[in-house]
Amino acid sequence: MVRLRNDVLRKTHTADLARVINAIRGQVVDLLNGGSIRMRDMIDVVNHIRCNPDLFPEWHASETAKLFAPPIFKNKKEAKGYFF
């Protein structure tokens, strides 16, 4: 968010970043006007960020990004949760 705010202030954002900025700005305006979060739009924004690690390196290095990549359980006989 810091980078997005700075890019808006400096007017250095690309069209790709403008898409994310405008979507977030629209959500904030709607909330301030008593509306609710449009989940489909927010999911689209998050997916766009997730699919473009070169555009959003800060997010991909964050703790939040790790929540989208949980560890995968491997079924091994020596594991306590082993099932066949």
NORVENNOR-V30880 format. One record per backbone hydrogen bond with DSSP energy under -1.0 kcal/mol. NH is the residue of the N-H (numbers start at 1). CO is the residue of the C=O. Records with the same first field share a line. If there is no record, write none. Layout:
BEGIN
NH: CO / CO
END
This chain:
BEGIN
5: 1
6: 2
7: 3
8: 4
9: 5
10: 6
12: 7
18: 14
19: 15
20: 16
21: 17
22: 18
23: 19
24: 20
25: 21
26: 22
27: 23
28: 24
29: 25
30: 26
31: 27
32: 28
33: 29
34: 31
35: 30
39: 37
42: 38
43: 39
44: 40
45: 41
46: 42
47: 43
48: 44
49: 45
50: 46
51: 47
52: 49
56: 52
60: 56
61: 57
62: 59
67: 64
68: 65
69: 66
76: 74
79: 76
82: 79
END
